[in-house]
Amino acid sequence: MSSEFITLIYTIVDAVILAFLINAPIQIIITVAQWLLMARFLAPEDKSFCDAIRCLGKTYISAFIVALIIWLFWPLSTELIMYNNRISIPAVLGELIVIPFWLKRCGYI
């Protein structure tokens, strides 16, 4: 294998680990907020608890994938990836992109 390929793999694995560690807290908070939104305001009568868990799981996993893609192709300076060194901008963008999609797909809106 060439050294460029190994460097690419190392960069991707490093980004996955870093994105997971930084994105996980904000994604958990947003998932709890989504659960409250789904349970309090958007819950149709025909949806069960398992349907809500499936929707949350799909949202969490796909938001992580979208955030990872944003993380890998971040066009700005890497110092701008965090807001006030607390909130991962790719995690928030991933959630904002994915939540409406899955809420519509799962029949909540």
Disulfide bonds with the S-S distance in Angstrom:
none
